[in-house]
Amino acid sequence: MSEILRKQFLQHVGQTSPEPMLVEVERAEGVFFYTPEGKPYYDLISGVSVSNVGHANPAVVEAVCRQARDYMHVMVYGELVETPQVEYAKLLAEHLPGEIDSVYFLNSGAEAVEGALKLAKRVTGRPEMISMQGAYHGSTHGAMSMMGGEEHKSAFRPLLPDVRQIRYNNFDDIQLITTRTACLLVEPVQGEAGVIPPAEGYLEALRKRCDEVGTMLIFDEIQTGMGRSGELFACAKYGVVPDIICLAKALGGGMPLGAFAARREVMQALTHNPVLGHISTFGGHPVCCAAGLAAARYILDNKLVEQVEAKGALYETLLADHPAVVEIRRSGLLLAVELGSSERMFAMMAMFKEVGILSDWFLYCDTAFRISPPLTITDEEIRDSAVLIRQCLDRL
Ligand SMILES: Cc1ncc(COP(=O)(O)O)c(C=O)c1O
């Protein structure tokens, strides 16, 4: 990377941390991205669970070009009939759990969460909202209020009132959900806490309690959705149907797209008292919907979801016996490789950069590194990247 570009990036592009990775991307294809010098990097993050169908997937690229030629933005979301939105909503409705059949498109995960919270308050008329310790739902004020890590939100208070966190996987805390509670927001598998799957019977117990007290159960499947967990939606893995489901990340096939979905009767609440209860200029952008639709069809047509469990298990088998690995937590192709200390994890990051692997750690767990490659990764690429990972582990 040229010194000028490096300086311009640091000077003019808003920064998120004191030490960005500073690797320049020239192009990306499949499970790799390449620097201008031609160095390949295994993408073991997928833009944080976005590129499920691989980079520059021809089906997605073609859909984007076609839609951009036909029309891009025309009118705010919800007024005109735009075929890519309609077709994508219909396809999602065919695969979403239970009777969920209405999809409200937005631009990002945080926005999907905001819409879902508002819908729950509007439908129940209740003030309180509950989420989980260790949860991540996005960086806007509402989503951040539902975040589980005090360290990340205290600098931004005051946040939303009447919000509380309960302990994920703790059955006693379920009683704290009461008739005051509008909604319970939960990731079926906690992502940024370091990949924590639900305890046996936990999601069922949440569903039961929400039914008892009339609280809306919202699943945040922004990270687990679109096949990453080994089912198209993780809730299917556990047989629990939420009232509202939030999607984003891989939903847009690499373009920015978020959504919350519910039964149509529920969703209709946003159309009156007040009218335009939730609106967005760019929500469900036709190019993003066309890209997402092409990606979803690619996932279904190529039976990607059916291969996820075996691919995740292969990574686990290839890495778990290394003496430096404390444990591997996994849901499908979302893995946290626990090293036991942040020093060791950061040492791995430096070595990964050298050998050509893109990984990172988790917002609330910096002792483990992430493996969440495109679902299109081949067994050979899994074996090859695991060899590189083991070489780094050897040097710890
Ligand atoms: C579970 C979960 N919810 C919500 C979000 C926020 O999504 P976005 O960054 O698109 O706002 C994320 C992002 O990492 C996430 O992992």
The ligand as an SDF file (V2000), in Angstrom:
LIG
                    3D

 16 16  0  0  0  0  0  0  0  0999 V2000
  -26.3510  -10.5090   16.2290 C   0  0  0  0  0  0  0  0  0  0  0  0
  -26.1670   -9.1530   15.6080 C   0  0  0  0  0  0  0  0  0  0  0  0
  -27.1920   -8.2810   15.6320 N   0  0  0  0  0  0  0  0  0  0  0  0
  -27.0900   -7.0600   15.0650 C   0  0  0  0  0  0  0  0  0  0  0  0
  -25.9270   -6.6540   14.4630 C   0  0  0  0  0  0  0  0  0  0  0  0
  -25.8360   -5.2690   13.8760 C   0  0  0  0  0  0  0  0  0  0  0  0
  -25.8400   -5.3180   12.4870 O   0  0  0  0  0  0  0  0  0  0  0  0
  -25.3450   -4.0370   11.6480 P   0  0  0  0  0  0  0  0  0  0  0  0
  -23.8720   -3.9170   11.8830 O   0  0  0  0  0  0  0  0  0  0  0  0
  -25.7000   -4.3720   10.2210 O   0  0  0  0  0  0  0  0  0  0  0  0
  -26.0900   -2.8640   12.1580 O   0  0  0  0  0  0  0  0  0  0  0  0
  -24.8270   -7.5330   14.4220 C   0  0  0  0  0  0  0  0  0  0  0  0
  -23.5610   -7.1160   13.8070 C   0  0  0  0  0  0  0  0  0  0  0  0
  -22.5120   -7.6630   14.0550 O   0  0  0  0  0  0  0  0  0  0  0  0
  -24.9550   -8.8180   15.0100 C   0  0  0  0  0  0  0  0  0  0  0  0
  -23.9520   -9.6900   15.0080 O   0  0  0  0  0  0  0  0  0  0  0  0
  1  2  1  0
  2  3  1  0
  2 15  2  0
  3  4  2  0
  4  5  1  0
  5  6  1  0
  5 12  2  0
  6  7  1  0
  7  8  1  0
  8  9  2  0
  8 10  1  0
  8 11  1  0
 12 13  1  0
 12 15  1  0
 13 14  2  0
 15 16  1  0
M  END
$$$$
